[in-house]
Amino acid sequence: MGAVAAVRILHRRRLAEVAEEDRTRVENELAAEHEVLSGGLPRAVEIGVVDEIIEPKLTRTALAGAIAAAPQRRGNHGNIPL
């Protein structure tokens, strides 16, 4: 998620109070502040929060590979047959 999208979620109430013509400016200011605090995508990769960055056109292939690599077991849910 980009900084502007994150700001729209994290600061939605604050942005709702801002006049429509000033909203873009405030969003950009908050996004810049968010980038400084969070460090952005490079920082997330560095600290291990993000495992891998996948290009959008490769998403389907990556998901299919991850599902195929997952163990094929039914699980132990503990329900008795009724």
N, C-alpha and C positions, 0 to 999 in steps of 0.2 A: 504494500500500500504506500502510495506517495505521501509526502508531508501535507499537501493541501487536503487530500482525502481524509487523512488522520485528523487534521485540525477541524474539518467539518463535522466529524463525529465527536471528538473530545471537547470541542468548544461550541457545540450547537446552540446552547442557550445564550452564550455570550454573542454569537454571531446573529442570533435572532433579534437581539436588542439593537444592533447596528443598523443604520439607515441603508437602504438598498444600494444607493450610489457609492457608499463607502465600504461595502461588504468585501469586495475584491481586494481592496487595499489592506483591510484588516486581516483577511485570510492569508495574504502573502506575508504580512508581518508575523503572524502567529506561526506560519509554516517555517519561516526563517528561524524563529525562536525554537521551534520543535526540532529542526535539523541540528541546531547547536546542542540541544539537550540530549537528543537520542542518538545522534551520530549518523543517522541514515543507514542505508543498506550496507555500505562497506563496514561500518561498525558492527552491525548485526551479524554479518558473516564472520568477522574477526572474533567475536565473543561466543560464537557457536549457536546463536538463536536460530539462524537460517542454515539449513543443511546444504541446500543446493539452489542455485538460480537457474530456472528453466525458461528458455525462450518460449514465447506464446505458441509458436508454430510446432513446438516439440512437446507440448503439454500432454496430449493424448497418448503419445508413445511412452513418455515417462510414467504416466499413471498406469498404463497397461503393463509395463515392465515391473512396476512396484507391486501390483496386485498379483502378477504371475509369480513373483519371488516370495510372496508371503506364504507362511506355512499353511498347508491344506488340512486343517483339523476343525472338528466341529465344536470343540470347547467342552467344558465341564460346568454346566449351568446348575446342576443340583436338583432339577425338577424330577419328581417321580412320575411314572406313567399312571394315569388315572383311568 
